C-alpha cells in the first residue's frame, strides 16, 4: 500500500549570490518563476498527496497570490514562513507535520530554486525511502576534486568514484526526519548544511544516494540562470 507523501518546498532563501533585488526563486525563466517549475512537478505527481510551501518572512500572501492562485496549484495545503537558516525553515514545516500526527508518511524536502526534478526522481527516492528510511537524490561527479588548505594548496585528491553531487529532493520516513530535527534543534548545529546530515548526525541512520539528474540543477548564480533557460525551453517544447 502506498504511503502518504508530503513535499516540503523551500522558497525562503535570500539568493545573495544571484546579485539581483528579486529573490532568485521568483526570477523568471521562459516566462515563469523558478519556483513555479519546482512546485509544478510535485503538484502534478501522482505520488505526492500534499505540499507545504515555505516562504521568506512576510511573503506568505505574495506567494499565495503569485504562485498558488496564479497557476492553480491544488496540493499546497499550507504556506509556512521560514526562518533565518535553511534548517530553521525545514523545522518550521516539519512541526506542522508533527502537529498533524503524520507519523507514517514519506517526506520529500526540495529546494524551490531547483526547478527541474522529474517524476522518475520522485519515484526512485520514494521507493528507497520506504525501504531504507532515508535517501537523497544525487549524481556522480564528473570532475576531479581537490581538497585544499586555507592557502588553497591541494592537500588531497579523493577517488572520484566515491564522490557524488548531492541534490534534492531529500526523502525520509516522517518519524525519522522529525526525530533528527527535534534533537538537532536542541543542540549546536551551525555546520549542518542539509537534511541528510541532520539524520546522519542525530539518529545514526544511514542515508542512501539515489540517481537524480544532471538537469536537476540549483539556480544560484547568473550563469545557472542561463543554463536553466535552456532546460526550461527544452521542457516546454516536449510538453506541447
Buried (B, 14 or more C-beta within 10 A) or exposed (E): EEBBBBBBBBBBBEBEEBEEEEBBBBBEBBEBBBBBBBBBBBBEBEBBBBBBBBBBEEBBEEBBEBBBEEBEBEBBEBBBBBBEBBBEBBBBBBBBBBEEEBEEBBBBBBBBBBBBBBBEBBBBBBBBBBEBBBBBBBBEBEEEEEEEEEEEEEEEEEEEEEBBBBBBBBBBBBBBBBBBBBBBBEEEBEEBEBBBBBBBBBBEBEBBBBBBBEBBBBBBBEEBBEBBBEBBEEBEEEEE
